[in-house]
Amino acid sequence: MRRRQFLAATAGIGVSPVAAGRPRPQSSSPFEPLGTLELPGLAEAVVGADGTTAYAAVSDGFATVDLADPTAPTLLAERRDVLADREDGPLRNVWDVKLDGDTLAVVGPANPRRDAVQAAVFYDVRDPAAPERLGVHETRYPIHNCDLTDGVAYLTANTLGSVGLATVSAGADPQRLGGWALTDHDQRWADVRYSLANLHDVFVQDGLAYLAHWDAGTWIVDVSDPENPAFVSRVRGRPVEDLREYGRRAAQREGLRRPGNDHYVAVNDSGDLLGIGVEAWGSAGPGGIVLYDVSDTVNPARLARIDPPPVPDGENASYRTGVWTTAHNFAFDGDRLYTSWYQGGVKVFDVSDPADPTEVAAWRDTDDACFWTACPAGDFLVAPSVDQPPGVDVTERLYTFPDPGSGLTPEDGSGTERTEQPTAGATDTPSGTGTATTTGASGPGFGVLAGLAGLGLGAWRYGRGGE
């Protein structure tokens, strides 16, 4: 299970307003970066239980990072060109990694690709400076995101015939255990376009899986028996009758904007507070984070919405040409909610009263930072900045920030940015050396739909083998 550490809420921290025009770095002093580390291809990152190591997806593999001095994060190891020895390898578009004890899951490709290996790869990371491959589970579907807990991997499994969840045993000999799909609950979902109902993210805790199914909404599934997942409840989502009416092009347009677009989900330590992140662009504006009381999982109750950061004056929120300030990944820890908003920066909220969340810290640099997630790590947090918005050149860096109230400052260590090069033997293949080149990642976390469009598969329809 994930590390759960209580962090006391901090009051009285003022938030600097975003200046008119294109904003420069804004901070809730003293909330500002402690240190950074450049990592080409950077996407998701997770932090180990003791808070001293980060594990990051880097498009063609993963990297491990020493956080012992959070003001100077240091590269420990890289494993790039993962599965280069396999037919149609190596693994590409690695946008997600998850950690369970000493086991790391590395999955991809995030989006459909022609003639590409698709797999969940498991590593022993007891020594994060020398990860060792345990096993490989190849799939018939791309894997956009996953979760890993109690020896079971939970994979987004979107195929021509179904959208839903796959459960796989993690380790040296991984095997598929079971699965669940929207059509298992109601066959009418077979008539809904893929771009409106694909499974985008999965979060598992205490035997329950929380599934973000885009416009189809968020669903709770009992996975206490991973071989036989069972429906519990639907938290929210647009009616199946309405979604069935969209044609291919209309569905693709609708999939970019509100309402809908349940992109990321997570619950707090006790499992009674659910956050749903909405990833959206366009005239309706960027998406925020909606909080639900799920203490009664059969009858979820909406509590509050956290609005996204503003788009700078003179800019727009469009997918292709706008500034991205929509919600992306986030994490609960105690009474804190740690959030990322792409170019909208990183924010920390006090959710001790979840019906009235309070912002306690915020930092953004619209031109030079674009955040994918925010992970608590004790006295500090880790936030990967990615090179994703079209037309924006962002150097991919892993940032560290002080946890509000911790008292950490950049002066507590060297505070210098380090650009590390991989060492010999750093690839995942039997021979060769690692490289620091960026490979193949394009589009946002929503890119599963962009990938389908690029392959001419945007018309998938689940039960019919072709939309």
C-alpha positions in Angstrom: 0.0 0.0 0.0 1.1 3.6 -0.4 2.8 5.5 2.4 0.3 7.5 4.4 1.8 10.2 6.5 -0.1 12.9 8.4 1.0 16.4 7.7 -0.4 19.1 9.8 -2.3 21.9 8.1 -0.5 25.3 8.0 -2.5 28.5 8.4 -1.7 32.1 7.7 0.3 31.7 4.5 -0.6 34.4 2.0 -1.0 33.6 -1.7 0.5 36.0 -4.2 -1.9 36.9 -7.0 -1.2 36.2 -10.6 -0.2 39.4 -12.3 -2.0 40.7 -15.3 -0.5 39.6 -18.6 1.7 36.6 -19.0 2.8 35.9 -15.4 6.3 35.5 -14.1 7.0 33.1 -11.2 4.5 33.7 -8.4 4.9 32.1 -5.0 3.2 31.9 -1.6 6.4 32.8 0.2 8.4 30.8 1.3 6.9 28.3 -1.1 9.5 28.2 -3.9 11.7 25.5 -5.6 14.4 24.0 -3.4 16.2 22.3 -6.3 15.8 20.7 -9.8 17.2 17.9 -11.9 16.9 17.8 -15.7 15.5 14.5 -16.9 14.7 14.3 -20.7 11.4 12.6 -21.4 10.0 13.2 -17.9 6.4 12.4 -17.1 4.9 10.8 -13.9 7.0 10.5 -10.7 6.4 8.7 -7.4 8.3 8.8 -4.1 9.4 5.9 -2.0 8.1 5.2 1.5 11.0 6.9 3.3 10.9 10.0 1.1 14.6 9.6 0.0 14.1 8.3 -3.6 11.9 9.3 -6.5 11.0 7.0 -9.4 10.2 8.8 -12.7 8.8 7.8 -16.1 11.1 9.1 -18.8 9.3 8.2 -22.1 11.6 5.4 -23.1 12.1 4.0 -19.6 12.5 5.2 -16.1 15.0 6.9 -13.8 15.6 6.8 -10.0 16.6 10.0 -8.2 18.3 10.5 -4.8 16.3 13.0 -2.7 18.4 12.7 0.5 19.3 16.4 -0.1 16.1 17.8 -1.6 17.9 21.0 -2.5 20.1 19.0 -4.9 18.3 15.9 -6.3 20.8 13.6 -7.9 20.4 10.9 -10.6 20.9 7.4 -9.3 20.1 5.2 -12.3 18.4 5.2 -15.7 16.9 2.3 -17.6 16.2 3.6 -21.1 15.3 1.6 -24.2 13.3 -0.8 -22.1 12.4 -4.1 -24.0 14.7 -3.1 -26.9 15.4 -6.9 -27.2 11.7 -7.6 -27.9 10.0 -7.6 -31.3 8.6 -4.1 -32.0 10.6 -2.9 -29.0 11.7 -0.8 -27.2 8.8 0.3 -25.1 7.8 3.9 -25.9 5.6 6.6 -24.5 6.3 5.5 -20.9 4.3 8.1 -19.0 3.5 6.2 -15.8 5.3 4.3 -13.1 4.0 3.0 -9.8 5.7 1.7 -6.7 4.6 -1.1 -4.2 7.3 -1.8 -1.6 10.4 -2.8 -3.5 8.6 -3.4 -6.8 8.2 -0.8 -9.6 5.8 -1.1 -12.5 6.8 0.6 -15.7 4.0 0.7 -18.4 3.4 1.8 -21.9 2.9 3.0 -24.5 0.6 5.6 -23.1 -1.1 6.0 -26.5 -1.8 3.6 -29.4 1.2 3.1 -31.7 1.7 1.0 -34.8 4.0 -2.0 -34.6 4.8 -1.2 -30.9 5.5 -3.5 -28.0 2.8 -2.9 -25.3 3.7 -4.1 -21.8 3.9 -3.7 -18.0 7.5 -4.3 -16.9 8.3 -5.0 -13.3 11.6 -4.1 -11.5 13.2 -4.9 -8.2 14.3 -1.5 -6.8 15.5 -2.6 -3.4 18.7 -0.9 -4.5 17.4 2.1 -6.4 20.9 2.7 -7.9 20.8 -0.7 -9.5 17.2 -1.7 -10.5 16.8 -5.3 -11.8 14.1 -6.5 -14.2 11.8 -9.0 -12.7 9.2 -9.8 -15.3 7.3 -8.6 -18.4 3.6 -8.8 -19.1 2.9 -8.0 -22.8 -0.6 -6.9 -23.6 -2.9 -6.4 -26.6 -3.6 -2.8 -25.6 -1.6 0.4 -24.8 -1.3 1.2 -21.1 -1.9 4.9 -20.4 -1.8 4.6 -16.6 -1.7 2.0 -13.9 -1.6 1.4 -10.1 0.3 -1.2 -8.1 -0.6 -2.4 -4.6 -0.3 -5.6 -2.6 1.4 -7.4 -5.5 -1.2 -6.7 -8.1 -1.0 -4.2 -11.0 -4.1 -2.5 -12.2 -3.9 -1.4 -15.8 -5.9 0.8 -18.1 -7.0 -1.7 -20.8 -8.6 0.1 -23.7 -9.0 -2.2 -26.7 -11.1 -2.4 -29.9 -13.7 -4.5 -28.1 -13.7 -3.0 -24.6 -12.6 -0.1 -22.3 -11.9 -0.9 -18.7 -9.5 -2.4 -16.2 -7.1 -5.4 -16.3 -5.6 -6.9 -13.1 -2.2 -8.6 -13.4 0.0 -10.3 -10.8 3.3 -8.3 -10.4 6.7 -10.0 -10.2 8.9 -12.4 -12.0 6.1 -14.3 -13.8 3.3 -11.8 -14.2 -0.1 -13.2 -15.3 -3.5 -11.6 -16.1 -5.9 -12.2 -13.2 -9.1 -10.6 -14.3 -10.8 -7.5 -15.6 -13.8 -5.2 -15.6 -15.4 -3.0 -18.3 -18.2 -0.6 -18.6 -20.1 -3.1 -20.8 -20.0 -5.5 -17.9 -22.3 -3.1 -16.1 -24.5 -2.0 -19.0 -24.2 -3.2 -22.6 -25.4 0.2 -23.8 -21.9 1.5 -23.3 -21.0 -0.4 -26.4 -22.7 2.3 -28.4 -20.6 5.2 -26.9 -17.6 6.5 -28.7 -14.2 5.6 -27.3 -13.2 9.3 -27.0 -16.0 9.8 -24.5 -15.6 6.8 -22.3 -12.0 5.4 -22.3 -10.5 4.5 -19.0 -7.8 7.1 -18.4 -6.6 6.5 -14.8 -7.0 4.0 -12.0 -6.4 4.5 -8.3 -6.6 1.5 -5.9 -6.8 1.6 -2.1 -8.2 -0.9 0.5 -9.8 -3.2 -2.0 -11.5 -0.5 -4.1 -10.5 0.7 -7.5 -11.5 4.2 -8.6 -11.8 4.5 -12.3 -11.7 7.7 -14.3 -13.7 7.1 -17.5 -13.6 10.6 -19.1 -17.2 11.8 -20.0 -18.6 8.5 -18.8 -17.5 9.6 -15.3 -15.9 8.1 -12.3 -16.8 4.5 -11.2 -15.9 2.5 -8.0 -15.2 -1.2 -8.4 -14.5 -3.8 -5.7 -11.1 -5.4 -6.4 -10.7 -7.2 -3.1 -10.7 -10.3 -5.3 -8.6 -9.1 -8.3 -9.7 -12.1 -10.4 -13.4 -11.0 -10.1 -13.8 -7.2 -9.9 -17.3 -6.1 -9.1 -19.3 -2.9 -9.6 -19.9 -0.8 -6.5 -21.2 2.6 -7.7 -21.0 5.3 -10.2 -19.9 8.6 -8.6 -20.8 10.8 -11.5 -20.8 11.0 -15.3 -23.0 12.0 -18.2 -26.0 9.8 -19.1 -25.3 6.9 -21.4 -28.3 7.9 -23.4 -26.8 11.3 -24.2 -23.3 10.0 -25.0 -24.7 7.5 -27.4 -25.9 10.3 -29.6 -22.5 11.7 -30.5 -21.0 10.9 -33.9 -17.3 10.5 -34.5 -16.2 14.1 -35.0 -18.6 15.5 -32.5 -17.3 13.0 -29.9 -13.7 14.0 -30.5 -14.6 17.7 -30.1 -16.6 17.0 -27.0 -13.8 14.9 -25.5 -11.6 18.0 -25.3 -13.9 20.2 -23.2 -16.2 20.5 -20.2 -18.5 19.1 -19.0 -17.0 15.7 -18.4 -13.4 14.7 -18.8 -12.9 12.8 -15.5 -9.1 12.4 -16.0 -7.5 11.5 -12.6 -8.9 10.2 -9.3 -7.5 9.6 -5.8 -8.8 9.2 -2.3 -7.4 10.4 1.0 -5.8 8.2 3.7 -9.1 7.1 5.2 -10.7 6.5 1.9 -13.7 8.8 2.6 -12.7 11.8 0.5 -12.4 11.3 -3.3 -10.8 13.9 -5.7 -11.7 13.9 -9.4 -9.5 15.9 -11.6 -11.0 17.3 -14.9 -8.7 17.8 -17.8 -10.3 20.1 -20.3 -9.6 22.9 -22.8 -11.6 25.3 -24.9 -14.2 28.1 -24.6 -15.7 26.4 -21.5 -12.4 26.9 -19.7 -9.9 24.6 -18.0 -11.0 21.9 -15.7 -10.7 21.9 -11.9 -10.8 19.3 -9.1 -14.1 18.1 -7.6 -14.2 16.6 -4.1 -16.7 13.9 -3.0 -17.6 12.3 0.3 -17.4 8.6 -0.4 -17.6 7.4 3.2 -20.7 5.7 1.8 -19.3 4.3 -1.4 -22.8 3.4 -2.7 -24.0 7.0 -2.3 -21.2 9.5 -3.0 -22.0 13.1 -2.2 -20.4 16.1 -3.9 -18.7 18.5 -1.5 -16.7 21.2 -3.4 -14.9 22.2 -6.5 -11.4 23.6 -6.6 -11.1 26.1 -9.5 -8.2 25.9 -11.9 -5.6 28.8 -12.0 -6.5 31.6 -14.3 -5.3 31.8 -17.9 -3.1 34.9 -18.3 -4.7 38.0 -19.8 -4.6 38.0 -23.6 -4.3 34.2 -23.7 -6.8 31.4 -24.2 -7.4 27.9 -22.9 -7.4 26.0 -26.2 -5.7 22.6 -26.6 -3.6 23.6 -29.6 -2.7 27.2 -29.1 -3.6 28.1 -25.5 -2.0 28.2 -22.1 -2.7 25.0 -20.1 -3.9 25.6 -16.6 -6.2 22.6 -16.4 -6.0 20.1 -13.5 -3.6 17.1 -13.9 -2.4 14.6 -11.3 -2.5 15.1 -7.5 -2.1 13.4 -4.2 -3.7 13.5 -0.7 -1.6 13.2 2.4 -3.2 13.7 5.8 -5.2 17.0 5.6 -3.3 18.2 2.6 -4.0 18.0 -1.1 -1.0 18.4 -3.5 -2.0 19.4 -7.0 -0.5 20.1 -10.4 -2.0 22.3 -13.1 0.4 22.1 -16.1 1.5 25.8 -16.8 -0.8 26.8 -13.9 1.9 25.5 -11.5 1.8 23.6 -8.2 -0.7 24.3 -5.4 -1.2 22.9 -1.9 -4.6 22.9 -0.2 -5.8 22.3 3.3 -8.8 19.9 3.0 -9.4 19.4 6.7 -12.8 20.8 5.9 -13.3 19.2 2.5 -16.5 21.2 1.8 -14.3 24.4 2.0 -10.7 23.6 0.8 -8.2 26.4 1.5 -5.2 27.1 -0.6 -2.0 27.3 1.5 0.7 27.5 -1.1 1.1 28.1 -4.8 3.9 28.5 -7.3 3.9 28.9 -11.1 6.2 30.0 -13.9 3.9 29.9 -17.0 6.7 30.2 -19.5 9.2 27.8 -18.1 7.4 25.1 -16.0 4.6 22.7 -16.8 3.7 20.4 -14.0 2.5 16.8 -14.3 1.9 15.9 -10.6 2.8 16.8 -7.1 4.0 14.1 -4.6 4.5 14.7 -0.9 7.7 13.4 0.6 7.8 14.3 4.2 9.2 17.9 4.6 9.1 18.5 0.9 7.3 17.6 -2.3 8.4 16.5 -5.7 6.8 17.8 -8.9 7.9 16.9 -12.5 7.8 19.6 -15.1 7.2 18.2 -18.6 7.7 19.4 -22.2 4.1 19.0 -23.4 2.0 22.0 -24.6 2.2 22.5 -28.3 4.5 25.3 -29.3 6.0 25.7 -25.8 9.6 24.8 -25.1 9.9 23.6 -21.5 13.0 22.0 -20.2 12.0 18.7 -18.4 13.0 19.0 -14.8 12.2 17.3 -11.6 11.4 20.0 -9.0 11.4 19.8 -5.2 9.5 22.3 -3.1 9.3 22.7 0.7 6.1 21.4 2.3 4.3 24.5 3.6 5.3 25.0 7.2 8.3 22.7 7.1 10.8 25.6 7.2 12.9 24.2 4.4 14.6 26.8 2.2 17.0 26.5 -0.8 19.7 27.7 1.5 19.4 24.5 3.6 21.6 22.7 0.9 23.5 23.4 -2.3 20.2 24.3 -4.1 21.9 23.9 -7.5 20.5 22.4 -10.7 22.2 19.3 -11.8 22.1 17.8 -15.3 23.3 14.2 -15.0 24.3 11.9 -17.9 23.7 8.2 -17.6 26.6 5.8 -17.0 27.6 2.8 -19.0 25.3 -0.1 -18.6 22.3 2.1 -17.9 20.0 0.6 -20.6 17.6 -2.2 -20.0 19.2 -4.3 -22.7 22.1 -6.8 -22.2 24.6 -4.4 -23.9 25.1 -0.7 -24.7 24.9 2.5 -22.8 22.1 4.7 -21.8 21.2 7.9 -23.7 19.7 11.1 -22.6 17.6 11.7 -25.7 13.9 12.5 -25.6 11.8 10.0 -27.5 8.3 10.1 -28.8 6.2 11.7 -26.1 3.7 14.2 -27.5 0.4 15.6 -26.4 -1.0 15.9 -22.8 -2.2 13.3 -20.4 -5.3 13.3 -22.6 -3.0 12.1 -25.4 -4.6 8.7 -25.6 -7.2 10.3 -27.8 -4.7 12.3 -29.8 -2.8 9.0 -30.3 -6.0 7.3 -31.6 -6.6 10.2 -34.0 -3.1 9.9 -35.3 -3.6 6.2 -36.1 -7.0 6.8 -37.7 -8.6 4.9 -34.8 -10.7 7.8 -33.4 -13.8 6.0 -34.6 -13.4 3.0 -32.3 -16.7 1.7 -31.0 -16.3 -0.9 -28.2 -18.5 -3.8 -28.9 -18.4 -3.4 -32.7 -14.8 -3.7 -33.5 -14.6 -0.4 -35.2 -15.7 3.1 -34.6 
